[in-house]
Every structure is written in C-alpha cells, then in structure tokens.
Amino acid sequence: MNEQFRVSQKLGLMFKPGDNIPKDIRSWALSQLHEKSPAIGIKSVSRVGNSVVTSEVTNWPKHLQPDLRERAKRWRIYRAFNKLARKENKSNAEKQRNRQENQFGEIDALKFSHRNVYGNDQLRVRFLTFWTNHFTMGNIHDNQNVIGHAMDEAILANLNNNFSEMLFKVTSHPAMLIYLDNIWSAGENSKHARWCNIKPDCQAGLNDNLGRELLELHTVSPAANYTEDDIRNSAKVLAGWGTHLEETLKKMREQGKTTNHWDYFKKDFAEPGKKMVMGKKISPGKRGLRQLTDFLANHEHTIKHISTKLCQHFVSDSPEQSDINQIAKAWRDSDGNLDKIHTKVIELAIKSKEPKFQWPMTWIYQVVRLSGASYFHGWDQVYNWYDNGIMRNKEVFEELGQSFWATRQPNGYSSKKEEWLSGEMFERRIRFASAIYMGGETQVSTDKIMDRISANNATRKLVDSVGMNEESRFIALMCSAELMGLENA
C-alpha cells in the first residue's frame, strides 16, 4: 500500500473516489487536527431502477442536533407519553411517532456514520472515536438521548484542548453520570441521607461506580495502586453530581440553583468535609470534582496508561516502549495539551511501518469510502428505512458488534486485534463486504482500487485467485490482510 493510503488507513478513514491525494502526507495529517468538523451527510438515498441515488451532501439540520436542555425536555415528553400509553392503550402508530419526535439515540448514531463516511475531517473523527471508547457511556436508564451530545460537546469540542478539560467535561456530563448511576449517589453523612434514614421505605447511599471507573479506566489505572478508600473518597467527591433527565426544571432550581443538566450539583446529596484521594486533599462541595479531575489528569500513571492506549490504537498492535515514552513525554512537556499529544501520535504512526489492525467499525467506513458506495440511509429515513439491500444504521452497529449506543461494559472495546479475529467476526466482514457491493453500488472497480492504493502482491494474488466475478474480487480485496490492517508489504 502506498504511503498516502497507509497513513490514512492507520490514522483516518481512507480517501474517497475523487478526493485529492496529498503529496505531503505528514503535513496533511497534522493539518487534519484543525480541520473544521461540521456534521454533514445526506437527507435520503433511494433506488431508481438498478441505480442508487443519494441526495447532495450537506450540513445536518439543526433540529436533529438539539442542545442538552432540548434533549432533556424531549426525553421527559417521551417518558410521560409512555406512561400515558400504558393506561390509555395508545396505538402503535402513536407510540412510534412519540419515539421519532423525542428520541435521539438512533439519530445521533446515524450522524456519527455520516461523519465517518462523508466528512473531510477523517483524523478528527478517528480521535473522536478513540476518546468516545475510552470514556464509555453505554445506554442504560435510557440515556441514549444524551450520548451523542457528550460525543460532540464534551469530546469533539475539546480535541484541541487539555485532557484535564475533556476529563472534567465528560465526567460531569449527564450521559456519564446516568450511565454509572451517580445521579442517585448520596454521601453517607449528607443531608439527604440523614433525612432518608428516618423515613420508612427510603433508601440513600453512596454509589462508587463512577468513582471506581474514574480511577481504573479513565485515568491512573490499577498500576497506581490506589486503595478501596481512594475509590470511596472519589465517590464521595462525586456524590451530588447529576440528575435524572426526568427531573423538573423547578426542582433543579430548588436543589441545584440551575436548570443546566451539565452543571447540576445537589448540595443536599453531597458528602460534607474534605476528602483524600491518593494523597491529594480535595475541597468539599461542588468545586471538589474539578480539583479531583485536574489532579488525576496530570498524574504520572494517567499519562502512562493513556499513552499506551493511544499507541496501541493508532501506531502498532504491539507498540514499542520507546514510542509510548515519546507520547508520554509530549504529554508532560505540554501539560496534557491534546493537540500536542495527538501530533506526536500522528508522527509516530507515520514513522512506524508496523501494520495496525482496524476495528470492524473503522473498517466498514473505510470500505465504504474507498469504494464510493452509498451504504447508509439518510436522516429522513431513520425510522422508515425498509430497503433489504442496505441495513438500517442501527442494525449495522449491532451486526458489527460495536456501538457507542448499546448497553455495554465500561471498559470499552478492546484495541487488541486478537479480540476481533475469530472466525465469526471474519465471516461478518465477508457478509458486509458482499452487502456493500450488492446494496451500496460501488463506484470504483476492484482493480482500480488496488491500483489507486498500490495494493501489495499478496493482496493482488488473493484477489486474482477468486476468479473474474467482480463481487468475489471485491470481497477478497476488502477482507484481505492488507485492507484489514494486518500487514503492509
């Protein structure tokens, strides 16, 4: 594979037919860090005879990208209708309309696919994907309405900021607070817990889910040898943060002095007094969380832990310690500036000639872009897409075994290739390659794709070995070791 496509495979999403291929791939890759990142896509895709016709690529409509307050409002409407529907036996059509008008999980997931397929900021989208997986916010307690908002506003909006800012923004976002049950957590000595203890049938207690994952997964990792007391004290710092989206604005004003779900702190649920986490004294009250996340963001074990994850995700399946050390050094030298950290990741990925196996999620977007296929439906078709030749976006994620909107474990999807190399997972890629060829109407022949990317001899022999059937050749190419990122030469 030539250098341009090798780099765009490791760090990006491959170049689309008609894209200008940059001569200076390093300069192009670094410039991608500051590329504009609007949400763009298509309104619809349809079949005319044997052809697939898509609407023009344009900006996603604003009404499908609501702010957090509007999302919470729609969620309350959705829940209220569902309760009423059970009492009044509402029709399926009414229930479906309620879902379409007030739920955003499937819409946000399609917007993510459109970003990957149609966007011109392929490296930024790849870093968005990495950090979204690092800060897992799977669907639970029906929080799918706000996961996409966290991806856009807490992660993508902070790709050029400091890690400490991203860490605080994600930790305090409703998507995370709901996912890890922090919205019900109350300090044992909080006003709420003391009040609850004298009431019959009232339960209140400290939930350490987010406190544990903040240390174990998001920052220092178990290598830091923190204790159960550190976890519990982190949970005490977090107690009081977050509210269920069903909370009324009146109650939010009374308890948190705000109507902003992203800045909601229930003083009555907070554990009084200072806390000690890994030797760091944390102030009581709302400001304590920012002190804790700033401390953890700059901790040496955080630097080593995430530098290793970045290296394994982008540079090599078996990264050299020297490469990890270089990312860690860029982190220290810049005080956690993600722009500098990502720059070093890009430079190392380009320098390293080691192949990098691509996730199923990343691979399918690369296949669609390389071939010019129209495989994802438009935003007007989220709930009314019935073309058997192309799966619904939601079903694509489910079949791939990767979705940021699914109910999933907080440790995220592994970057280790061994986790994705089973016979079943390979068979899924074969089926998707076939579906993309048959249903998406590829725009470039297999031979032209091989010539464009300068496919290696092993790949060309593999493709030729299946004969002259174009579908078979396309499948062989896209499921080759080279196109999956298992080998370079």
C-alpha positions in Angstrom: 0.0 0.0 0.0 1.4 3.4 -0.9 2.3 5.9 1.8 -0.8 8.1 1.5 -3.2 5.3 1.9 -1.1 3.5 4.5 -1.3 6.6 6.7 -5.0 7.3 6.0 -5.7 3.7 7.0 -3.8 3.8 10.3 -5.0 7.3 11.3 -8.0 8.1 9.3 -10.8 6.6 7.1 -9.2 6.3 3.6 -9.7 8.7 0.7 -12.9 8.7 -1.2 -13.1 8.5 -5.0 -12.5 12.0 -6.4 -10.5 13.2 -3.3 -7.3 14.9 -4.0 -4.5 12.7 -2.6 -2.0 14.8 -0.7 1.6 14.6 -1.8 2.9 15.5 1.7 1.0 13.1 3.8 2.6 14.2 7.1 1.6 17.9 6.6 -1.9 16.8 5.5 -2.3 14.5 8.6 -1.2 17.3 11.0 -3.5 19.8 9.3 -6.4 17.4 9.9 -6.2 18.2 13.7 -7.5 21.7 13.0 -9.9 20.8 10.2 -13.5 22.1 10.6 -15.8 19.4 11.9 -19.4 20.2 10.9 -21.9 17.3 10.9 -22.5 16.6 7.2 -24.5 13.9 5.5 -27.4 13.1 3.2 -31.1 13.5 3.6 -32.1 10.4 1.7 -31.0 7.6 -0.5 -33.2 5.7 -3.0 -33.2 3.3 -5.8 -34.0 4.3 -9.4 -34.1 1.1 -11.4 -30.8 -0.6 -10.7 -29.1 2.5 -9.5 -28.7 4.0 -6.1 -29.3 7.8 -5.9 -28.4 9.9 -2.9 -29.3 13.5 -2.1 -26.5 16.0 -2.0 -24.1 16.0 0.9 -24.9 19.0 3.1 -25.0 20.1 6.8 -27.1 18.1 9.1 -30.3 20.0 10.0 -30.2 21.9 13.3 -33.5 20.4 14.6 -31.7 17.0 14.6 -28.9 18.4 16.7 -30.7 19.8 19.7 -28.9 21.2 22.7 -28.8 19.4 26.1 -31.8 21.2 27.5 -34.0 20.4 24.5 -32.9 16.8 24.7 -33.9 16.5 28.3 -37.2 18.2 27.5 -37.9 15.7 24.7 -36.9 12.8 27.0 -39.4 13.9 29.6 -42.1 14.1 26.9 -41.2 10.7 25.7 -41.4 9.1 29.2 -44.6 10.9 30.0 -46.3 9.7 26.9 -45.2 6.1 27.5 -46.7 6.1 31.0 -49.9 7.5 29.5 -49.8 5.0 26.7 -49.9 2.1 29.1 -53.0 3.5 30.8 -54.9 4.5 27.7 -53.8 1.8 25.3 -52.3 4.1 22.7 -51.9 2.8 19.2 -48.6 1.5 17.8 -48.6 4.4 15.3 -48.8 6.9 18.2 -46.0 5.2 20.1 -43.8 5.2 17.1 -44.5 8.9 16.4 -43.6 9.7 20.1 -40.3 7.8 19.6 -39.4 9.5 16.4 -40.1 13.0 17.7 -38.4 12.7 21.1 -35.6 10.1 21.0 -32.2 10.9 19.5 -30.1 7.8 20.0 -30.6 6.4 16.5 -30.4 9.8 15.0 -27.1 10.5 16.7 -25.8 7.1 15.7 -26.6 7.9 12.1 -25.0 11.3 12.3 -21.8 9.5 13.5 -21.9 7.2 10.5 -22.4 10.2 8.2 -19.4 12.0 9.8 -17.3 8.9 9.1 -18.4 8.4 5.5 -18.9 11.9 4.2 -16.7 14.1 6.4 -13.5 15.8 5.4 -12.0 15.6 8.9 -11.2 11.9 9.0 -8.4 12.1 11.6 -10.5 14.2 14.0 -13.3 11.6 13.6 -10.9 8.8 14.4 -9.7 10.6 17.6 -13.3 11.3 18.5 -13.9 7.5 18.2 -10.9 6.7 20.3 -11.9 9.0 23.2 -15.6 8.0 23.0 -14.5 4.5 23.5 -12.1 5.5 26.3 -14.9 7.3 28.1 -17.5 4.6 27.6 -21.1 5.9 28.1 -23.2 2.9 27.1 -27.0 3.0 27.0 -28.6 2.4 30.4 -31.5 4.0 32.2 -32.5 5.2 28.6 -29.7 7.8 28.5 -29.2 7.3 24.7 -30.8 10.7 24.2 -27.6 12.4 25.5 -24.7 10.2 24.5 -24.4 11.9 21.1 -24.3 15.3 22.8 -21.5 14.2 25.0 -19.5 13.0 22.0 -20.0 16.3 20.2 -19.7 18.8 23.0 -17.5 17.1 25.7 -15.1 15.2 23.4 -15.0 16.5 19.8 -15.2 20.1 21.0 -12.2 19.5 23.3 -9.9 17.6 20.9 -7.5 20.6 20.8 -7.9 21.4 24.4 -6.2 20.0 27.5 -7.0 16.5 28.7 -8.0 17.9 32.0 -10.8 19.9 30.4 -12.1 16.9 28.4 -11.9 14.7 31.5 -13.9 17.1 33.6 -16.5 17.8 30.8 -17.1 14.0 30.2 -17.1 13.1 33.9 -19.7 15.8 34.7 -21.9 15.1 31.6 -25.3 13.6 32.2 -24.5 10.7 29.8 -21.7 9.6 32.1 -23.4 10.4 35.4 -26.5 8.4 34.4 -24.6 5.5 32.8 -22.6 4.9 36.0 -25.5 5.5 38.4 -24.0 8.6 40.0 -27.3 10.5 39.8 -28.6 8.6 42.8 -25.4 8.7 44.8 -25.6 10.4 48.2 -22.9 10.8 50.8 -23.5 8.8 54.0 -23.4 12.0 56.0 -25.3 14.1 53.5 -28.4 16.0 54.5 -30.4 13.8 52.1 -29.1 10.5 53.6 -29.8 11.7 57.2 -33.3 12.7 56.2 -33.8 9.4 54.3 -32.7 7.3 57.3 -35.7 8.5 59.4 -38.2 7.9 56.6 -39.8 4.5 56.1 -39.1 2.8 52.7 -36.5 5.4 51.8 -33.0 4.3 50.7 -30.0 6.5 50.2 -26.3 5.6 49.9 -23.0 6.2 48.2 -22.6 4.6 44.8 -18.9 4.1 43.8 -19.4 3.1 40.2 -18.1 6.3 38.6 -15.5 6.8 41.4 -14.1 3.4 40.6 -14.1 3.8 36.8 -12.7 7.3 37.0 -9.6 5.8 38.6 -9.4 2.4 37.0 -10.3 3.2 33.4 -10.4 6.9 32.7 -7.2 8.0 34.4 -4.5 6.3 36.6 -5.3 2.6 36.1 -4.7 -0.1 38.7 -1.0 0.3 38.2 -1.2 3.4 40.5 -2.0 1.0 43.4 -4.9 3.1 44.7 -6.9 1.7 47.5 -10.6 1.0 48.2 -10.5 4.1 50.4 -9.4 6.1 47.4 -12.3 4.8 45.3 -14.7 5.5 48.1 -13.4 9.0 48.6 -13.6 9.7 44.8 -17.2 8.6 45.0 -17.7 11.0 47.9 -16.4 13.8 45.8 -18.8 12.8 43.0 -21.8 12.5 45.4 -24.4 15.1 44.4 -23.4 15.4 40.8 -26.1 14.8 38.2 -29.8 14.4 37.9 -32.1 12.1 36.0 -33.4 13.8 32.8 -36.9 13.4 34.1 -36.2 16.0 36.9 -38.4 19.1 36.5 -36.7 22.4 36.0 -38.5 23.7 39.1 -36.9 21.0 41.2 -33.5 21.6 39.6 -33.7 25.3 40.5 -34.6 24.4 44.1 -31.9 21.8 44.6 -29.1 22.9 42.3 -29.7 26.6 41.7 -29.5 25.9 37.9 -31.5 24.4 35.0 -28.3 23.2 33.3 -28.1 19.4 33.4 -24.4 19.7 32.7 -23.7 21.7 35.8 -26.1 20.2 38.2 -24.9 19.6 41.7 -27.3 18.6 44.5 -25.9 20.1 47.7 -28.1 18.0 49.9 -26.6 14.8 48.4 -23.0 15.9 48.9 -20.7 14.4 51.5 -19.6 17.2 53.8 -15.9 17.8 54.6 -12.6 17.4 52.8 -11.7 14.1 51.1 -8.3 12.5 50.5 -7.7 10.7 47.2 -4.3 9.2 46.5 -2.7 11.7 48.9 -4.5 14.7 47.4 -6.7 16.8 49.6 -10.0 17.6 47.8 -12.2 20.5 49.0 -15.8 19.9 49.9 -18.7 20.9 47.7 -19.1 21.4 44.0 -15.6 22.6 43.3 -14.1 19.4 44.6 -14.8 17.5 41.3 -12.7 19.9 39.2 -9.8 19.6 41.7 -10.0 15.8 41.5 -10.2 15.6 37.8 -7.3 18.1 37.4 -5.2 16.1 39.8 -5.9 12.8 38.0 -5.5 14.3 34.5 -1.9 15.2 35.3 -0.9 12.1 37.3 2.0 10.2 36.0 0.1 6.9 35.9 -2.6 8.6 33.8 0.0 9.7 31.4 1.5 6.3 31.1 -1.9 4.5 30.9 -3.4 6.6 28.2 -0.2 7.0 26.2 -0.1 3.2 26.0 -3.7 3.1 24.8 -3.2 5.8 22.2 -0.1 4.0 20.9 -1.8 0.6 20.6 -4.9 2.1 18.9 -3.0 4.1 16.3 0.6 3.2 16.0 1.1 -0.6 16.4 -0.8 -3.6 17.7 2.4 -4.3 19.8 3.8 -0.9 20.5 7.4 -0.3 21.4 8.0 1.2 24.8 10.1 3.9 23.2 7.0 5.1 21.2 4.9 5.1 24.4 7.5 7.1 26.1 7.5 9.7 23.4 3.8 10.2 23.7 4.1 10.4 27.5 6.9 13.0 27.1 4.7 15.1 24.7 2.0 14.9 27.4 4.3 16.1 30.2 6.0 18.8 28.1 2.7 20.3 27.1 0.9 19.8 30.5 -1.6 17.5 28.8 -2.4 19.5 25.7 -4.2 17.1 23.4 -3.2 19.0 20.3 0.5 18.2 21.1 -0.3 14.7 22.2 -2.2 13.9 19.1 0.5 15.4 17.0 3.1 13.0 18.5 0.7 10.1 17.9 0.4 11.1 14.2 4.2 11.4 13.8 4.8 8.0 15.4 2.1 6.3 13.4 3.6 7.7 10.1 7.1 6.7 11.2 6.2 3.2 12.3 6.0 0.7 9.4 4.1 -1.8 11.6 0.6 -2.5 10.4 -2.4 -1.5 12.6 -5.4 -3.8 12.7 -8.6 -1.9 12.2 -11.8 -2.3 14.3 -14.9 -3.6 12.4 -16.4 -0.2 12.9 -13.5 1.6 11.4 -13.0 -1.0 8.6 -16.6 -0.7 7.3 -16.3 3.1 7.0 -13.0 2.7 5.2 -14.6 0.1 2.8 -17.5 2.4 2.0 -15.2 5.4 1.4 -12.7 3.6 -0.7 -15.4 2.2 -3.0 -17.7 5.2 -3.1 -20.6 3.1 -2.1 -23.9 4.6 -0.7 -24.4 2.2 2.1 -26.0 4.4 4.8 -29.5 5.7 4.6 -30.4 9.4 5.0 -31.5 11.3 8.1 -35.1 11.5 6.8 -35.1 7.7 6.8 -34.0 6.8 10.3 -37.3 5.2 11.2 -38.7 4.4 7.8 -35.9 2.6 6.0 -37.0 -0.7 4.5 -34.5 -1.4 1.7 -33.4 -5.0 2.1 -30.2 -4.3 0.2 -29.0 -1.9 2.9 -29.3 -2.5 6.6 -30.6 0.2 8.9 -27.7 2.1 10.6 -28.7 0.7 14.0 -28.6 -2.9 12.6 -25.2 -2.3 11.1 -23.7 -1.5 14.5 -25.5 -4.5 16.1 -24.2 -6.9 13.5 -20.6 -5.5 13.7 -20.7 -5.9 17.5 -19.7 -2.3 18.1 -22.0 0.5 19.0 -21.5 3.5 21.3 -25.2 3.5 21.9 -25.5 -0.1 23.1 -25.7 -1.4 26.6 -22.0 -2.3 27.2 -19.3 -2.7 29.8 -17.5 0.5 31.0 -14.0 -0.8 29.9 -15.0 -0.1 26.2 -14.0 -2.1 23.1 -10.5 -3.6 23.1 -7.9 -2.4 20.6 -6.2 -5.8 20.7 -6.6 -7.5 17.4 -7.0 -10.9 19.0 -10.4 -9.8 20.3 -11.7 -9.3 16.7 -10.0 -12.2 14.8 -12.4 -15.0 15.4 -13.9 -17.0 12.6 -17.3 -15.4 13.3 -16.0 -11.9 13.2 -14.2 -12.6 9.9 -17.3 -14.1 8.4 -19.2 -10.9 9.4 -16.7 -8.8 7.4 -17.3 -11.1 4.4 -21.0 -10.6 4.6 -20.7 -6.8 5.0 -18.3 -6.6 2.0 -20.8 -8.5 -0.1 -23.7 -6.3 1.2 -21.8 -3.1 0.4 -21.0 -4.3 -3.1 -24.5 -5.5 -3.8 -26.6 -2.9 -2.0 -24.4 0.2 -2.0 -23.5 0.3 -5.6 -19.7 0.8 -5.5 -18.4 3.5 -7.8 -14.9 2.1 -8.5 -13.8 -1.3 -9.7 -11.7 -3.6 -7.5 -8.8 -3.4 -9.9 -8.9 0.4 -9.9 -9.0 0.5 -6.1 -5.9 -1.8 -6.0 -4.1 0.4 -8.4 -5.1 3.6 -6.5 -3.8 2.3 -3.2 -0.9 0.4 -4.7 -2.0 -2.9 -3.2 0.8 -5.3 -2.4 1.5 -8.5 -4.4 -0.1 -10.8 -1.8 -3.3 -8.9 -2.0 -3.4 -8.9 -5.8 -2.7 -12.7 -5.9 -5.5 -13.3 -3.4 -8.0 -11.2 -5.5 -6.9 -13.0 -8.7 -7.3 -16.4 -7.1 -11.1 -16.0 -6.7 -11.6 -15.6 -10.5 -13.2 -12.9 -12.5 -16.5 -12.4 -10.6 -16.4 -8.8 -9.5 -18.3 -9.3 -6.3 -15.9 -12.1 -5.2 -12.9 -9.9 -6.1 -14.3 -7.0 -4.1 -14.9 -9.2 -1.1 -11.4 -10.7 -1.3 -9.8 -7.3 -1.5 -11.7 -5.7 1.4 -11.3 -8.8 3.6 -7.6 -9.1 2.7 -5.0 -8.9 5.4 -3.8 -5.6 3.9 -7.2 -3.9 3.9 -7.9 -5.0 7.5 -4.6 -3.7 8.6 -2.9 -7.0 9.4 0.0 -6.4 7.0 1.7 -3.7 4.9 4.0 -5.2 2.4 
